[in-house]
Structure formats: structure tokens, C-alpha cells
Amino acid sequence: MTVIKIEEYLQGLKQAGLTHEEALIYLTLIKHGKKGTYIKDITEHIAIKRTTIYSIINRLHEKGYVRENLEREGPKGAKMYAAISPELFINRIINKKKSEIEALEKIKLTLFDKLETIYLESIEFSINEIDDFLKPYLNPLYEKGWKVIEHLVEKSQITYDFEAYDTTLLVPGAKFVKDAGFMVFKYDREVESDSNTLNYMFDMLSRKGKEEVLNKGVGVVDIELIESDIEIKGYKFKGHLPKFKFEHTDELVQLTETVMIPIKNKIFFMWAENHALILEMADTIFNTEKL
């Protein structure tokens, strides 16, 4: 084997989970096939102390990657060791990883989802801490067990020509996406029929939302925003049915829904795990606005 090939093989073995020294010893044993070889012979091929080789061989043997050749015995009872076949080796690694992932998935369902809820509840805002403008919209949700965990208000209108109210809510009963977004942009003019303003806000909020999710560190590596008409109470509003791509998979998963609702001098923008939750938020808007 050339030096380049050896380095390539060593890198692959290390990616599979072996240390550099374990990979060297396994690769050396591979060259001796099913018969295997003695520790003494291994020391002649790689620059690792014999005592260290014994320790590593025992570790590889415990993991099931190296076996003793009991059919052969060297001088003075010296043991022969052989590597298991590369195909069997990588299949064992894959099966081990699958078992670990399955165990983690079980822990996630039984423990970490509960810990996430505890974490989110610890940063919640009471209804009295919410801006007075938002209380009529959010109070009905509070009564159903929803909780505000983020609350940002910008009324200066220095940068934009609107007041901004941005809240993130913890949703009771959500299965996968436990939080939801409820945003309001209040203008000093009517914007319900202003297509330029509506298009600008829709594009800006969509872009900003995508960037925030990608930067959250929740394992999302890409988002496909699929524009869609979202029907609420017989009306159709612009929205998205986003698809998410997570680490270690090429599959796109549709998990949430977003919608923008313009009413008079306000623009409401919401996102949640599913359409039913969007409807709950929309109800508070329609009732408060007396539509």
C-alpha cells in the first residue's frame, strides 16, 4: 500500500471511531488476513511500544474488532491475533451507532422534552409584564395555558415607520415545536391595502425568520420556504409551509406554518407548529379587532 492509501485508510478508520493507534494496529492486522499475527510481528511494523500494543489489542478485542486465532499458537504459547473482516467491522460500528441513536431518541422523549419545558417556563413573562397594547390579544391565550417566553417592544419608529411588538410563546400540547411566534407591527396609517408595504414586510419577515432559525443551533442546516395561501375564517392570507433540513439527513421535513394578516393599520405575523395553533392565535386577533 502506498503512503497516500495508508493515510486514507487510517482516516476512514478514525472517522469510524478508532483512535490513531487503534487504527494503525487494526490496519496492520488487516494485512495479515484471517490467520493474523503475533504482537512481536506488529511491533516490527509500527512504532508503538509493545506494552501499549498489548493494551490496545485487548481494547480492540473487547470491542469485538479483533479476535484471537485459537487454531494457531506461536512459540512459548504466544497468542495470534486477527482483525475481523472490514465489512463486519463497519457493520458493527453502524449497528452500534443506530442503537445509540435509538437510546438517545428514547431519552429525548422521556426526559429532555420535559427538561426543555422546564427551561422555557423558567423565562416566562406574566400577563402583567406584557405591554398594554398586546394584552387584549394575548390574554385569551394565557387563559388557555399559553405563556410568553420572549417579549420585545420597539416604539421609537426611528428606524422604521411602525411600532414593533415581538413575542415568543410556549404552547401547551405542542409535539415537536414547543414555541410559537406572535408579532404585531402598528403603523400611523392604513396598510391593509398597501401592496408595497405588505410585500416588503412579508419578504423581510420571511428572510429574518429563516436566518434566526439557522442561527439558533437546533440542528437545522437549511430551510425551504414554500409560499402558500393560508385560509382563516374564509379569508386567504400570505404565508409559508416551511420545510426543514436537519443535520445528518437529506430529508426535508414540513414542521411549521407561518401567516401574515394585515388589518387596518396593523400587520400581524404568526408562526406555530400547525394550522390549529395558528387558528387559535388568529381568533384572538379577529375578536380583538371585532371582525
C-alpha positions, 0 to 999 in steps of 0.5 A: 500500500502506498503512503497516500492509501495508508493515510486514507485508510487510517482516516476512514478508520478514525472517522469510524471511531478508532483512535490513531493507534487503534487504527494503525494496529487494526490496519496492520492486522488487516494485512495479515488476513484471517490467520493474523499475527503475533504482537512481536510481528506488529511491533516490527511494523509500527512504532508503538511500544509493545506494552501499549500494543498489548493494551490496545489489542485487548481494547480492540478485542473487547470491542469485538474488532479483533479476535484471537486465532485459537487454531494457531499458537506461536512459540512459548504459547504466544497468542495470534491475533486477527482483525475481523473482516472490514465489512463486519467491522463497519457493520458493527460500528453502524449497528452500534451507532443506530442503537445509540441513536435509538437510546438517545431518541428514547431519552429525548422523549422521556426526559429532555422534552420535559427538561426543555419545558422546564427551561422555557417556563423558567423565562416566562413573562406574566400577563402583567409584564406584557405591554398594554397594547398586546394584552387584549390579544394575548390574554385569551391565550394565557387563559388557555395555558399559553405563556410568553417566553420572549417579549420585545417592544420597539416604539421609537419608529426611528428606524422604521415607520411602525411600532414593533411588538415581538413575542415568543410563546410556549404552547401547551400540547405542542409535539415537536415545536414547543414555541410559537411566534406572535408579532404585531407591527402598528403603523400611523396609517392604513396598510391593509391595502398597501401592496408595497408595504405588505410585500416588503414586510412579508419578504423581510419577515420571511428572510429574518425568520429563516436566518434566526432559525439557522442561527439558533443551533437546533440542528437545522442546516437549511430551510425551504420556504414554500409560499402558500395561501393560508385560509382563516375564517374564509379569508386567504392570507400570505404565508409559508409551509416551511420545510426543514433540513436537519443535520445528518439527513437529506430529508426535508421535513414540513414542521411549521406554518407561518401567516401574515394578516394585515388589518387596518393599520396593523400587520400581524405575523404568526408562526406555530407548529400547525394550522390549529395553533395558528387558528387559535392565535388568529381568533384572538386577533379577529375578536380583538379587532371585532371582525 
